[in-house]
Amino acid sequence: MNTEKSYKSLLILIGWINVSFALVFFQLFCGIMTICMGVVLKSDYHAKKHGLILIIVGIMAGIAGWILNYLYL
């Protein structure tokens, strides 16, 4: 049970790091990775709230990062 909790918190942390990278560096890749982590959290770890938030924020960060990249280049 304790390892499941640590893996869950690790997935949440890596998901939020990918959100920040999706805004700046690798929009498509990090956005998709964030969505995948949200799906895994939602289905395997039964963290429906965290999973849904990561899915929505991953989509928004990927699109916003793409727009920011287009505007600054």
Secondary structure, 3 states (H helix, E strand, C coil): CHHHHHHHHHHHHHHHHHHHHHHHCCHHHHHHHHHHHHHHHHHCCCCHHHHHHHHHHHHHHHHHHHHHHHHHC
